[in-house]
């Protein structure tokens, strides 16, 4: 069995493209020590589809990407552009506080 090495989540919680979302999904998967094959089986997709989700490449239907995110514990927020920076700063400040043991 392969050892899964955790990867860090993206520093910025703002997801603007498929690769950024894929990086967050990959970080959640590796943080849980789940292999690509195990995640694919749990979600009900092929290994290649899981790789495509994590790299942001290929054409993967949005419902499948959202299911992968949910299964791996990645939460998405729909925030208006007027509130985007406020919410982004709040998330970043919360992360910094958690990293300080607060």
Secondary structure, DSSP 4 states (H G I P E B T S, - for coil): -PPPPP-PPPS-----SHHHHHHHHHHHHHHTT--HHHHHHHHT--HHHHHHHHHT-S---HHHHHHHHHHTT-------TTTHHHHHHHHHHHHHHHHTT-
